[in-house]
């Protein structure tokens, strides 16, 4: 089972901080971890983790920013 420490390691400190700030008002830590490692349609059925693993942190961050601006996928 993945933990917050895994998310921080896989996303990097800066992105993981943004993830926690943006999603924690609505999701539990467990749900945030699930979100990060679960494929998302808007990412062509890849997860934010997959994007980070490929070095495409910006794509995961853009998805996160779209949530804060009211766009949902």
TAGI-V727159 format. One record per backbone hydrogen bond with DSSP energy under -0.5 kcal/mol. CO is the residue of the C=O (numbers start at 1). NH is the residue of the N-H. If there is no record, write none. Layout:
co/nh
CO/NH
CO/NH
This chain:
co/nh
3/7
4/8
5/9
6/10
7/11
8/12
12/16
13/17
14/18
15/19
16/20
17/21
18/22
19/23
20/24
23/26
23/27
28/32
29/33
30/34
31/35
32/36
33/37
34/38
35/38
35/48
36/49
40/43
40/45
40/46
41/44
46/40
47/51
48/52
49/53
50/54
51/56
52/55
56/59
56/60
57/61
58/62
59/63
60/64
61/65
62/66
63/67
64/68
65/69
66/71
67/70
